């Protein structure tokens, strides 16, 4: 009972516990940390794929996981998918669900809500999608590989923001917001392209079922159903319908995300007063000399506070907080591990670097992204449709455009969907090599450009500071010189009259204090030297 007499909220080493909780929350909220884990998994996959462990790696990819039925006229009826299919079609649906939740949040209450502020990154994203498609098509138009046009169009937001953090201090806040909003708009266009161009032959029966399920989920939203369970069950049924309907199954995650309620079922105006009353009630029901587990009234009151407090958060926020860590720290690393394992030791290097698929993807990402983003931004800003992001220069914008060429997750995902035929695996591998190479080079070039921009801004600010300091020193020197001028001459100092008149001219007799004050005013406002004290609207004297 002695521990309960402390004023700390947590018992047993509260400071250490608080530090651990703070560190874990910081890491789970860090997209940079998630990007590092994903990159590490990709590197490990590359090493394994080009070593003697590659056969075991392939065996794991093709291993089927599921369950079988026996009975009811069925013998060994198996329902399941390979490990690769589970990751790319099932687990990645959760990733797309989180992307959909973030997009909905940004559209209704985030950066995409203000169309004028969002116009610049949206148009920049359009340019960053169109130009890579054009470049890829220049290499592959009319060939059987033209379907890979969607590979170089997507920016990986986790990697792009992670690389941006490597630039260090001095990155303008406006640039970070611009890049995040651009990546979200980019994801929207990528999702639309996947849904429209990378599906199979549509099955109207299953698609009709998907439409019915989506309408039911929207009805639940309109009926103010805030519980998670109905949406999760409906999402599973929706995924099955979309999977068999011929549309890319992961799109079910985006559809589900837009049916999730954004409002809270708890009135926030009443919640504060209610909570205070309940906390006071719990305090009155607590008995210090009795074990907490035996205090039913106290624990029931606390449980009520916990339940209501949990429902203060909108369903969308609760789902995003619940699924986003799983997506960032488990699903995406697994996706990177099982999709970045490209074997290149047995391939002809010359055939890889001269392949139109490799060239189209590489130059689409490395050149097309910065050209499209910068050009679209230039048009938008010069036509005054939207202002330049706060604190940014054109060098910053070019650097952000290069970071747009970091297209890891979505680009690899589209590569898996793009090719068919006997050489589909070979073309997919070449596309993945180009994605990894372009992402690496784009990240390095982007960091160098942004560091150069930050250094130049620092030098410019230093020059301005030195100029201002020199200007201040000159003013101080002039003030000291003026202070040395003698006071107005007395009547008996006739011999200094000529010098005095030279100093004062036609203004008449003035004192040193008047001269200093006039000089200081002129230093602050140069135009004041031309304004008459009697009439502020007099024009400056000619000459």
C-alpha positions as CSV (number, residue, x, y, z in Angstrom):
1,X,0.0,0.0,0.0
2,X,3.0,2.2,0.4
3,X,3.4,2.6,-3.4
4,X,-0.2,4.0,-3.6
5,X,0.8,7.0,-1.4
6,X,2.9,8.4,-4.2
7,X,1.7,11.3,-6.4
8,X,2.9,9.6,-9.6
9,X,0.3,8.4,-12.1
10,X,2.1,5.1,-12.8
11,X,3.4,2.9,-10.0
12,X,6.7,1.0,-10.0
13,X,9.4,3.2,-11.7
14,X,7.0,5.7,-13.2
15,X,9.7,7.8,-14.9
16,X,11.3,4.8,-16.7
17,X,7.8,3.6,-17.7
18,X,6.9,7.0,-19.0
19,X,10.1,7.3,-21.0
20,X,9.5,3.9,-22.6
21,X,6.0,4.7,-23.5
22,X,7.0,8.1,-24.9
23,X,9.8,6.4,-27.0
24,X,7.5,3.7,-28.3
25,X,4.8,6.2,-29.3
26,X,7.4,8.4,-31.1
27,X,8.8,5.4,-33.0
28,X,5.3,4.2,-34.0
29,X,4.3,7.6,-35.2
30,X,7.5,8.1,-37.2
31,X,7.1,7.5,-40.9
32,X,10.9,7.8,-41.2
33,X,11.4,4.8,-38.9
34,X,8.9,2.8,-40.8
35,X,10.7,3.7,-44.1
36,X,14.0,2.5,-42.6
37,X,12.6,-0.8,-41.7
38,X,11.0,-1.2,-45.1
39,X,14.3,-0.3,-46.8
40,X,16.2,-2.8,-44.6
41,X,13.8,-5.6,-45.7
42,X,14.2,-4.7,-49.3
43,X,18.0,-4.8,-49.0
44,X,17.8,-8.2,-47.2
45,X,15.5,-9.5,-49.9
46,X,18.0,-8.4,-52.6
47,X,20.9,-10.1,-50.8
48,X,18.9,-13.4,-50.4
49,X,17.6,-13.3,-54.0
50,X,21.2,-13.1,-55.3
51,X,22.6,-15.8,-53.0
52,X,22.3,-19.5,-52.6
53,X,19.2,-19.1,-50.5
54,X,17.1,-18.0,-53.6
55,X,15.4,-21.4,-54.1
56,X,14.1,-21.3,-50.5
57,X,13.0,-17.7,-51.0
58,X,11.0,-18.7,-54.0
59,X,9.6,-21.7,-52.3
60,X,8.2,-19.5,-49.5
61,X,6.7,-17.1,-52.0
62,X,4.8,-20.0,-53.7
63,X,3.8,-21.8,-50.5
64,X,0.0,-22.0,-50.2
65,X,-1.7,-21.0,-47.0
66,X,-5.4,-21.7,-46.4
67,X,-7.8,-24.4,-45.3
68,X,-9.5,-27.4,-46.9
69,X,-13.0,-28.9,-46.6
70,X,-13.8,-32.5,-46.5
71,X,-17.4,-33.8,-46.5
72,X,-20.7,-32.5,-47.8
73,X,-19.8,-34.0,-51.2
74,X,-16.4,-32.2,-51.2
75,X,-13.1,-34.0,-51.1
76,X,-10.1,-31.9,-50.1
77,X,-11.7,-28.7,-51.3
78,X,-8.9,-26.2,-50.7
79,X,-9.5,-22.5,-50.2
80,X,-6.3,-20.4,-49.9
81,X,-3.6,-18.3,-51.5
82,X,0.1,-18.3,-51.9
83,X,2.2,-16.3,-49.5
84,X,2.9,-13.8,-52.2
85,X,-0.9,-13.5,-53.0
86,X,-1.7,-13.1,-49.3
87,X,0.7,-10.2,-49.0
88,X,-0.1,-8.5,-52.3
89,X,-3.9,-9.0,-52.4
90,X,-5.0,-9.3,-48.7
91,X,-2.4,-7.6,-46.5
92,X,-1.9,-4.7,-49.0
93,X,-5.7,-4.1,-48.8
94,X,-5.1,-2.9,-45.2
95,X,-2.4,-0.6,-46.6
96,X,-4.8,0.8,-49.2
97,X,-7.4,1.1,-46.4
98,X,-5.1,3.3,-44.4
99,X,-4.2,5.3,-47.5
100,X,-8.0,5.8,-48.1
101,X,-8.5,7.0,-44.5
102,X,-5.7,9.5,-44.8
103,X,-7.1,10.8,-48.2
104,X,-10.6,11.2,-46.7
105,X,-9.2,13.0,-43.7
106,X,-7.2,15.4,-46.0
107,X,-10.2,16.0,-48.2
108,X,-12.6,16.9,-45.5
109,X,-10.5,18.5,-42.7
110,X,-6.9,18.6,-44.0
111,X,-4.7,20.2,-46.7
112,X,-7.1,19.1,-49.6
113,X,-10.0,20.9,-48.0
114,X,-8.9,24.4,-49.0
115,X,-8.8,24.1,-52.8
116,X,-6.7,27.2,-53.3
117,X,-4.0,25.9,-50.9
118,X,-4.3,22.4,-52.3
119,X,-4.3,23.5,-56.0
120,X,-0.5,23.7,-56.3
121,X,0.3,20.2,-55.0
122,X,-2.6,18.7,-56.9
123,X,-1.6,20.2,-60.2
124,X,2.1,19.3,-59.4
125,X,1.0,15.7,-58.8
126,X,-0.9,15.8,-62.2
127,X,2.3,16.9,-63.9
128,X,4.3,14.3,-61.9
129,X,1.9,11.6,-63.3
130,X,1.5,12.7,-66.9
131,X,5.2,13.3,-67.8
132,X,6.5,9.9,-66.5
133,X,3.7,8.2,-68.5
134,X,4.7,10.1,-71.6
135,X,8.4,9.2,-71.1
136,X,7.6,5.5,-70.5
137,X,5.3,5.5,-73.5
138,X,8.1,7.0,-75.7
139,X,10.2,3.9,-75.0
140,X,7.3,1.3,-75.2
141,X,4.5,2.7,-77.2
142,X,3.1,0.1,-79.6
143,X,4.9,-2.8,-77.9
144,X,3.5,-5.5,-75.7
145,X,5.1,-3.8,-72.7
146,X,3.1,-0.5,-73.1
147,X,0.8,-1.7,-70.2
148,X,3.5,-0.8,-67.8
149,X,2.9,2.9,-68.2
150,X,1.5,3.2,-64.6
151,X,4.7,2.0,-63.0
152,X,6.7,5.3,-62.9
153,X,3.8,7.5,-62.0
154,X,3.5,7.0,-58.2
155,X,5.5,8.5,-55.4
156,X,6.2,6.6,-52.2
157,X,5.2,9.0,-49.4
158,X,6.9,7.1,-46.6
159,X,10.2,7.0,-48.4
160,X,10.0,10.5,-49.8
161,X,9.3,12.0,-46.3
162,X,11.9,9.7,-44.8
163,X,14.5,11.0,-47.4
164,X,13.4,14.6,-46.7
165,X,14.3,14.1,-43.1
166,X,17.9,13.2,-44.1
167,X,18.3,16.8,-45.4
168,X,18.5,18.0,-41.8
169,X,17.5,21.3,-40.4
170,X,16.4,24.2,-42.5
171,X,13.8,22.4,-44.6
172,X,10.9,24.9,-44.9
173,X,7.6,23.7,-43.3
174,X,5.8,24.7,-46.5
175,X,7.9,22.2,-48.5
176,X,7.1,19.3,-46.2
177,X,3.3,20.1,-46.4
178,X,3.7,20.5,-50.2
179,X,5.4,17.1,-50.6
180,X,2.9,15.3,-48.3
181,X,-0.1,16.8,-50.1
182,X,1.4,16.0,-53.5
183,X,2.0,12.4,-52.5
184,X,-1.6,12.0,-51.3
185,X,-3.0,13.5,-54.6
186,X,-0.5,11.2,-56.4
187,X,-1.9,8.2,-54.5
188,X,-5.5,9.1,-55.5
189,X,-4.5,9.1,-59.2
190,X,-2.5,5.9,-58.8
191,X,-5.6,4.2,-57.2
192,X,-7.8,5.3,-60.0
193,X,-5.3,4.0,-62.6
194,X,-5.1,0.7,-60.9
195,X,-8.9,0.4,-60.6
196,X,-9.5,1.3,-64.3
197,X,-6.5,-0.2,-66.2
198,X,-5.1,-3.1,-64.1
199,X,-8.2,-5.2,-63.4
200,X,-9.2,-8.5,-65.0
201,X,-12.3,-9.3,-67.1
202,X,-15.1,-7.9,-65.0
203,X,-17.7,-10.2,-63.5
204,X,-20.9,-8.2,-63.3
205,X,-22.5,-10.5,-60.7
206,X,-19.7,-10.0,-58.2
207,X,-19.4,-6.3,-59.0
208,X,-23.1,-5.9,-58.3
209,X,-22.6,-7.6,-55.0
210,X,-19.7,-5.2,-54.2
211,X,-22.0,-2.3,-55.0
212,X,-24.7,-3.6,-52.7
213,X,-22.2,-4.1,-49.8
214,X,-20.8,-0.6,-50.4
215,X,-24.3,0.9,-50.2
216,X,-25.0,-1.0,-47.0
217,X,-21.8,0.4,-45.5
218,X,-22.8,3.9,-46.5
219,X,-26.2,3.4,-45.0
220,X,-24.6,2.4,-41.7
221,X,-22.7,5.7,-41.9
222,X,-25.8,7.6,-42.4
223,X,-27.5,5.8,-39.5
224,X,-24.7,6.9,-37.3
225,X,-23.3,3.4,-36.6
226,X,-19.9,4.1,-35.0
227,X,-18.9,0.6,-33.9
228,X,-15.9,-0.9,-35.7
229,X,-17.2,-4.5,-36.0
230,X,-19.9,-3.9,-38.7
231,X,-17.5,-2.1,-40.9
232,X,-14.8,-4.7,-40.5
233,X,-17.2,-7.5,-41.4
234,X,-18.6,-5.5,-44.3
235,X,-15.1,-4.8,-45.5
236,X,-14.3,-8.5,-45.6
237,X,-17.4,-9.2,-47.7
238,X,-16.6,-6.3,-49.9
239,X,-13.1,-7.6,-50.5
240,X,-14.4,-11.0,-51.6
241,X,-16.8,-9.4,-54.0
242,X,-14.2,-7.1,-55.5
243,X,-11.6,-9.9,-55.7
244,X,-14.0,-12.1,-57.8
245,X,-15.4,-9.1,-59.6
246,X,-12.3,-8.6,-61.7
247,X,-11.2,-5.3,-60.1
248,X,-7.9,-5.2,-58.2
249,X,-8.8,-6.5,-54.8
250,X,-6.9,-3.8,-52.8
251,X,-9.3,-1.2,-54.1
252,X,-11.8,-2.6,-51.6
253,X,-9.8,-1.0,-48.9
254,X,-10.1,2.4,-50.4
255,X,-13.9,2.0,-50.9
256,X,-14.3,0.8,-47.3
257,X,-12.3,3.8,-46.1
258,X,-14.7,6.3,-47.6
259,X,-17.7,4.7,-45.8
260,X,-16.1,5.1,-42.3
261,X,-17.8,7.9,-40.2
262,X,-15.7,11.0,-39.4
263,X,-17.9,12.3,-36.6
264,X,-17.8,11.4,-33.0
265,X,-20.8,9.8,-31.2
266,X,-20.0,11.8,-28.1
267,X,-21.1,15.4,-27.7
268,X,-17.7,17.2,-27.1
269,X,-19.5,20.1,-25.3
270,X,-21.0,17.8,-22.7
271,X,-18.1,15.4,-22.5
272,X,-15.9,17.7,-20.4
273,X,-18.5,18.3,-17.8
274,X,-19.5,14.7,-17.7
275,X,-15.9,13.5,-17.3
276,X,-15.2,15.9,-14.4
277,X,-18.4,14.6,-12.6
278,X,-17.3,11.0,-13.2
279,X,-13.8,11.6,-12.0
280,X,-15.0,13.2,-8.8
281,X,-17.4,10.3,-8.4
282,X,-14.5,7.8,-8.9
283,X,-12.5,9.7,-6.3
284,X,-15.3,9.5,-3.8
285,X,-15.8,5.8,-4.3
286,X,-12.1,4.9,-4.0
287,X,-11.0,3.4,-0.6
288,X,-7.3,3.6,0.0
289,X,-7.1,0.7,2.4
290,X,-8.9,-1.7,0.1
291,X,-7.5,-3.5,-2.9
292,X,-8.7,-2.0,-6.2
293,X,-9.9,-5.3,-7.5
294,X,-12.3,-5.5,-4.7
295,X,-13.8,-2.0,-5.2
296,X,-16.6,-2.8,-7.7
297,X,-18.2,0.6,-7.7
298,X,-14.9,2.4,-8.3
299,X,-13.8,0.1,-11.1
300,X,-17.2,0.3,-12.8
301,X,-17.0,4.1,-12.7
302,X,-13.5,4.0,-14.2
303,X,-14.6,1.5,-16.9
304,X,-17.4,3.9,-17.9
305,X,-15.0,6.8,-18.2
306,X,-12.8,4.5,-20.3
307,X,-15.5,3.4,-22.7
308,X,-16.9,6.9,-23.2
309,X,-13.4,8.4,-23.6
310,X,-12.6,5.8,-26.3
311,X,-15.7,6.8,-28.3
312,X,-14.9,10.5,-28.2
313,X,-12.5,9.8,-31.1
314,X,-14.3,9.4,-34.5
315,X,-14.5,6.0,-36.0
316,X,-12.1,7.1,-38.7
317,X,-9.4,8.2,-36.3
318,X,-9.8,5.0,-34.2
319,X,-9.4,2.8,-37.2
320,X,-6.4,4.8,-38.5
321,X,-4.7,4.6,-35.1
322,X,-5.5,0.9,-34.9
323,X,-4.4,-0.2,-38.4
324,X,-1.7,2.3,-39.4
325,X,1.1,0.9,-37.2
326,X,0.4,-2.6,-38.6
327,X,0.5,-1.3,-42.1
328,X,3.7,0.7,-41.5
329,X,5.7,-1.7,-39.4
330,X,4.5,-5.1,-40.6
331,X,2.7,-5.1,-43.9
332,X,4.9,-2.7,-45.9
333,X,8.2,-4.4,-44.6
334,X,6.7,-7.8,-45.6
335,X,5.7,-6.4,-49.0
336,X,9.2,-5.1,-49.5
337,X,10.8,-8.4,-48.5
338,X,8.7,-10.5,-50.8
339,X,8.7,-8.1,-53.8
340,X,12.1,-6.5,-53.8
341,X,13.9,-9.8,-54.1
342,X,15.1,-9.5,-57.7
343,X,17.7,-11.9,-58.9
344,X,20.2,-10.1,-61.1
345,X,23.4,-12.3,-60.9
346,X,22.2,-14.7,-63.6
347,X,20.9,-12.0,-66.0
348,X,22.7,-10.3,-68.9
349,X,23.5,-6.8,-67.5
350,X,23.5,-5.3,-71.0
351,X,20.0,-6.6,-71.8
352,X,18.7,-5.2,-68.5
353,X,20.0,-1.7,-69.0
354,X,19.0,-1.5,-72.7
355,X,15.5,-2.9,-72.1
356,X,12.8,-0.4,-73.1
357,X,10.9,-1.3,-69.8
358,X,14.0,-0.6,-67.7
359,X,14.7,2.7,-69.6
360,X,11.1,3.8,-69.5
361,X,10.7,3.2,-65.8
362,X,14.1,4.6,-64.8
363,X,13.8,7.8,-66.8
364,X,10.1,8.1,-66.0
365,X,10.9,8.3,-62.3
366,X,14.2,10.0,-62.3
367,X,13.5,12.6,-65.1
368,X,9.7,12.6,-65.5
369,X,8.8,13.2,-61.9
370,X,11.0,16.3,-61.3
371,X,10.2,17.7,-64.8
372,X,6.4,17.2,-64.4
373,X,6.2,18.5,-60.8
374,X,8.4,21.5,-61.4
375,X,6.8,22.5,-64.7
376,X,3.3,22.2,-63.4
377,X,4.2,24.2,-60.3
378,X,5.8,26.9,-62.5
379,X,2.7,27.2,-64.6
380,X,0.5,27.3,-61.5
381,X,2.5,29.9,-59.6
382,X,3.3,32.2,-62.7
383,X,-0.5,32.3,-63.5
384,X,-1.2,33.2,-59.9
385,X,-3.5,30.2,-59.4
386,X,-1.6,29.4,-56.2
387,X,1.3,31.0,-54.3
388,X,4.7,29.5,-53.7
389,X,4.9,27.4,-50.5
390,X,6.0,29.4,-47.5
391,X,9.7,29.7,-47.2
392,X,10.4,27.9,-50.5
393,X,12.5,28.9,-53.6
394,X,12.6,27.2,-57.0
395,X,15.6,25.2,-55.9
396,X,13.5,23.8,-53.1
397,X,10.8,22.9,-55.6
398,X,13.2,21.1,-57.9
399,X,14.5,19.1,-55.0
400,X,11.0,18.1,-54.0
401,X,10.4,17.1,-57.6
402,X,13.4,14.8,-57.4
403,X,12.1,13.2,-54.2
404,X,8.9,12.6,-56.1
405,X,10.9,10.1,-58.1
406,X,11.2,7.9,-55.1
407,X,8.5,5.4,-56.1
408,X,9.0,2.3,-54.1
409,X,5.8,0.7,-52.7
410,X,3.2,1.7,-55.3
411,X,5.5,1.4,-58.2
412,X,6.5,-2.2,-57.3
413,X,2.8,-3.0,-56.7
414,X,1.8,-1.7,-60.2
415,X,4.8,-3.6,-61.7
416,X,3.3,-6.8,-60.4
417,X,0.1,-6.1,-62.3
418,X,1.5,-4.7,-65.5
419,X,2.8,-7.6,-67.6
420,X,1.4,-10.8,-69.0
421,X,2.7,-13.6,-71.2
422,X,5.7,-15.9,-71.1
423,X,8.3,-13.2,-70.2
424,X,6.1,-11.4,-67.7
425,X,8.3,-12.4,-64.7
426,X,11.4,-11.2,-66.6
427,X,9.8,-7.8,-67.4
428,X,8.6,-7.4,-63.9
429,X,12.1,-8.1,-62.5
430,X,13.5,-5.5,-64.9
431,X,10.9,-2.9,-63.9
432,X,11.7,-3.6,-60.2
433,X,15.5,-3.1,-60.9
434,X,14.7,0.2,-62.6
435,X,12.4,1.3,-59.7
436,X,15.1,0.6,-57.1
437,X,17.8,2.3,-59.1
438,X,15.7,5.4,-59.9
439,X,14.5,5.7,-56.3
440,X,18.0,5.5,-55.0
441,X,19.4,8.1,-57.5
442,X,16.4,10.4,-57.2
443,X,16.7,10.4,-53.4
444,X,20.4,11.2,-53.5
445,X,20.0,14.0,-56.1
446,X,17.0,15.4,-54.2
447,X,18.9,15.5,-50.9
448,X,21.9,17.2,-52.6
449,X,19.7,19.9,-54.3
450,X,17.8,20.6,-51.1
451,X,21.0,20.9,-49.0
452,X,22.4,23.2,-51.6
453,X,19.2,25.3,-51.4
454,X,19.4,25.4,-47.6
455,X,23.1,26.4,-47.7
456,X,22.4,29.1,-50.2
457,X,19.6,30.5,-48.1
458,X,21.9,30.4,-45.1
459,X,24.6,32.3,-46.9
460,X,22.0,34.8,-48.2
461,X,20.7,35.4,-44.7
462,X,24.3,35.8,-43.4
463,X,25.0,38.4,-46.1
464,X,21.9,40.3,-45.2
465,X,22.9,40.2,-41.5
466,X,26.4,41.5,-42.3
467,X,25.0,44.2,-44.5
468,X,22.6,45.3,-41.8
469,X,25.3,45.2,-39.2
470,X,27.6,47.4,-41.4
471,X,24.7,49.8,-42.0
472,X,24.1,50.1,-38.2
473,X,27.8,50.7,-37.6
474,X,27.8,53.5,-40.2
475,X,24.8,55.1,-38.6
476,X,26.5,54.9,-35.2
477,X,29.6,56.5,-36.7
478,X,27.6,59.3,-38.3
479,X,25.8,59.9,-35.0
480,X,29.1,60.2,-33.1
481,X,30.4,62.6,-35.8
482,X,27.3,64.8,-35.5
483,X,27.6,64.7,-31.8
484,X,31.0,66.4,-32.1
485,X,29.6,69.4,-33.8
486,X,29.6,72.4,-31.4
487,X,26.4,73.9,-30.1
488,X,24.8,76.9,-31.7
489,X,27.2,79.9,-31.3
490,X,26.6,82.5,-28.7
491,X,26.4,86.2,-29.7
492,X,30.0,86.8,-28.9
493,X,31.3,83.9,-31.1
494,X,31.3,85.9,-34.3
495,X,34.4,84.3,-35.7
496,X,32.6,80.9,-36.1
497,X,29.5,82.3,-37.8
498,X,30.7,81.5,-41.3
499,X,31.2,77.8,-40.4
500,X,27.9,77.7,-38.5
501,X,26.0,79.0,-41.5
502,X,27.7,76.5,-43.7
503,X,26.4,73.7,-41.6
504,X,22.9,75.0,-41.2
505,X,22.3,76.6,-44.5
506,X,19.0,78.3,-45.0
507,X,17.4,76.2,-42.2
508,X,18.4,78.7,-39.5
509,X,19.8,77.9,-36.1
510,X,19.6,74.3,-35.0
511,X,21.2,72.3,-32.1
512,X,23.1,69.1,-32.2
513,X,20.2,67.2,-30.7
514,X,18.0,68.4,-33.6
515,X,20.6,67.3,-36.1
516,X,20.9,63.9,-34.5
517,X,17.1,63.4,-34.4
518,X,16.8,64.5,-38.1
519,X,19.6,62.1,-39.1
520,X,18.0,59.1,-37.2
521,X,14.6,59.8,-38.8
522,X,16.2,59.9,-42.2
523,X,18.0,56.6,-41.5
524,X,14.7,55.0,-40.6
525,X,12.7,56.6,-43.4
526,X,14.9,58.0,-46.3
527,X,11.8,59.7,-47.8
528,X,11.3,61.7,-44.7
529,X,14.3,63.9,-45.7
530,X,12.2,65.2,-48.5
531,X,9.1,65.9,-46.6
532,X,8.4,69.4,-45.1
533,X,7.5,69.5,-41.4
534,X,4.9,72.2,-42.1
535,X,3.2,70.4,-45.0
536,X,3.6,66.6,-45.2
537,X,2.2,66.5,-48.7
538,X,4.9,68.9,-50.2
539,X,6.7,67.3,-53.2
540,X,10.5,66.6,-52.8
541,X,12.7,69.5,-53.9
542,X,14.1,69.2,-57.4
543,X,17.8,68.5,-57.7
